[in-house]
Amino acid sequence: MTPPAIRVVLADDERMVRTALRAILSAEPGLEVVGEAATGAEAVSVVRAVRPDVVLMDVRMPETDGIRATEQILATLDDPPRIVVVTTFENDAYVYEALRVGAAGFLLKRAEADALVQAVRLVARTDSLLFPSAVRALAAEHARRSAAPPAWVGRLTCRESEVLRHLAAGLTNAEIARLMAVGPATVKTHVAAVLAKTGTRDRTQAVIAAYEAGFLNAR
């Protein structure tokens, strides 16, 4: 049985960019562009109306930028789409803020068409995160670190710490389960514990919190 098409919304204030993205994605089997938006506010409305699986979100848009649009979508929908930030500069502070509020990752606008398609399929079909190696540099440049690590660092069990490191590597629950030789349900329980102890809503925010705390540099 053929799986349903991955439904995508494009949010970018440049019509030419949206046209190019639509052409790339529409040419691929199993991908369907179901909406477009030229502003952040419009992106929120379109996503609420069509309920896509994935949103490709520009961060710099008029009215409401991509950060606030991402935050609103993730906070107000029961089953929100995966949001991938598409940006010109990988070290942009806007990108880091979008990750902090829950975006599943980011892509550069100069990325090859194959990389774009692969990214959409990855975030739609798995619980993996699109965290290129540049995220560590982003964290170093933009994270607001405190003088001492937060209390949650000391409350994580060894297993939870291991799971958090795997999340930062972009691994899915199934991949983590194989590495740790446990069942997926056990990994899901550990992930839930990590979110609760870090006070974060989702995997992305937990990983960002780990970078900000310096946890991922600890051994």
C-alpha positions in Angstrom: 0.0 0.0 0.0 1.4 3.4 -1.0 1.8 5.7 2.0 0.0 9.0 1.8 1.9 11.9 0.3 4.0 14.2 2.6 2.1 17.5 2.7 4.3 20.6 2.8 3.7 24.3 3.3 6.2 26.9 2.0 6.7 30.1 4.0 9.0 32.7 2.4 8.4 36.4 1.6 10.2 36.0 -1.8 7.9 34.6 -4.5 10.8 33.3 -6.5 12.1 31.3 -3.6 8.6 29.7 -3.1 8.4 29.0 -6.8 11.7 27.2 -6.8 10.9 25.2 -3.7 7.6 24.2 -5.1 9.1 23.1 -8.4 11.7 20.9 -6.6 9.3 19.3 -4.2 6.4 18.8 -6.7 8.7 16.9 -9.0 9.2 14.2 -6.3 6.9 11.3 -5.8 5.2 11.3 -2.5 5.6 15.0 -1.8 2.8 17.5 -2.2 2.9 21.3 -1.7 -0.4 22.2 -0.1 0.0 25.8 0.7 2.2 28.9 0.6 2.7 32.0 2.8 4.5 35.3 2.3 4.6 36.4 6.0 4.8 34.7 9.3 1.2 35.6 10.2 0.0 34.1 7.0 2.1 31.0 7.6 0.3 30.4 10.9 -3.1 30.8 9.2 -2.2 28.5 6.3 -0.8 25.8 8.6 -3.9 25.9 10.8 -6.1 25.6 7.7 -4.4 22.8 5.8 -2.5 20.9 8.6 0.6 19.9 6.7 3.2 17.4 7.8 6.2 19.7 7.2 6.7 23.5 7.0 9.7 25.0 5.3 10.0 28.3 7.2 12.0 31.4 6.3 13.1 33.2 9.5 13.1 36.8 8.1 9.6 37.7 7.0 7.4 40.8 7.6 4.6 41.1 10.1 5.5 38.0 12.1 8.9 36.6 11.6 9.6 32.9 11.3 10.6 32.5 14.9 7.3 33.8 16.3 5.4 31.9 13.6 7.1 28.7 14.6 6.4 29.3 18.3 2.7 30.0 17.6 2.3 26.9 15.5 4.0 24.6 17.9 2.2 26.1 20.9 -1.4 26.1 19.6 -1.8 22.9 17.5 -2.3 19.6 19.2 -0.5 17.7 16.5 1.8 20.3 14.9 3.9 19.8 11.8 7.6 19.5 11.8 9.1 22.9 11.0 12.4 23.2 9.1 14.0 26.7 9.0 15.4 27.6 5.6 18.0 30.4 5.9 20.8 32.1 4.0 23.3 32.2 6.8 23.9 29.2 9.1 25.3 31.3 11.9 22.2 33.6 12.0 21.0 34.3 15.5 17.4 34.0 14.1 18.1 30.3 13.3 19.2 29.6 16.8 16.1 31.2 18.2 14.0 29.2 15.9 15.6 26.0 17.2 15.1 27.2 20.8 11.4 27.5 20.3 11.1 24.0 18.7 12.0 24.0 15.0 13.1 20.5 14.0 16.3 21.8 12.3 17.5 24.0 9.5 18.6 24.0 5.9 20.6 26.6 3.9 18.9 28.1 0.9 21.9 27.1 -1.2 21.4 23.4 -0.3 21.2 21.1 -3.3 17.7 19.9 -4.4 18.4 16.3 -3.2 19.3 17.6 0.3 16.1 19.5 0.5 14.0 16.5 -0.6 15.8 14.2 1.8 15.3 16.6 4.7 11.6 16.9 4.1 11.3 13.1 4.0 13.4 12.6 7.1 11.6 15.0 9.4 8.2 13.9 8.1 8.7 10.1 8.5 10.9 10.0 11.6 11.4 11.7 14.9 14.9 12.7 13.9 16.2 16.2 14.1 18.1 18.1 11.3 21.0 19.3 13.3 24.1 19.8 11.1 27.4 20.1 12.8 27.0 23.9 12.6 24.6 23.7 15.5 27.5 23.3 18.0 29.0 26.5 16.6 25.6 28.2 16.8 25.3 27.2 20.4 28.7 28.5 21.3 28.0 31.9 19.6 24.4 32.5 20.6 23.6 30.4 23.8 22.9 32.4 26.9 25.0 30.4 29.4 24.8 30.8 33.1 27.8 30.7 35.4 26.8 27.3 36.8 25.1 24.4 35.0 21.3 24.2 35.7 20.1 21.8 38.4 18.6 19.3 35.9 22.1 18.3 34.7 22.7 16.5 38.0 19.2 14.9 38.1 19.6 12.9 34.9 20.3 9.2 35.3 23.1 7.6 33.3 20.6 6.2 30.8 18.8 9.6 30.4 22.2 11.3 29.8 23.0 8.7 27.2 19.6 9.3 25.5 20.1 13.1 25.5 23.4 12.7 23.8 21.9 10.5 21.1 19.1 13.0 20.6 21.7 15.7 20.0 23.2 13.4 17.3 19.9 13.5 15.5 19.1 9.8 16.2 15.5 8.5 16.1 14.0 6.5 19.0 14.4 3.3 16.9 18.1 4.0 16.3 18.7 4.8 20.0 16.9 1.6 21.0 19.2 -0.4 18.8 22.3 1.3 20.1 21.3 0.9 23.7 19.9 -2.7 23.2 16.5 -1.8 24.7 13.0 -1.6 23.4 11.5 1.6 21.7 9.1 1.9 24.5 12.0 2.2 27.0 13.6 4.9 24.9 10.3 6.8 24.7 10.1 6.6 28.5 13.7 8.0 28.8 12.9 10.8 26.3 9.8 11.8 28.3 12.0 11.9 31.5 14.6 14.0 29.8 11.9 16.5 28.6 10.4 16.7 32.1 13.7 17.2 33.9 15.0 19.8 31.4 11.6 21.6 31.5 11.4 21.5 27.7 8.5 20.8 25.4 10.2 18.7 22.7 13.4 17.0 21.5 14.7 20.1 19.8 14.4 22.3 22.9 16.0 19.6 25.1 19.0 19.4 22.8 19.3 23.2 22.8 19.0 23.2 26.6 21.8 20.7 26.7 24.1 22.8 24.5 23.3 25.9 26.6 24.1 24.0 29.8 27.4 22.8 28.5 26.2 19.3 29.0 27.2 18.1 25.5 30.8 19.1 26.2 30.9 17.2 29.4 32.4 13.7 29.5 
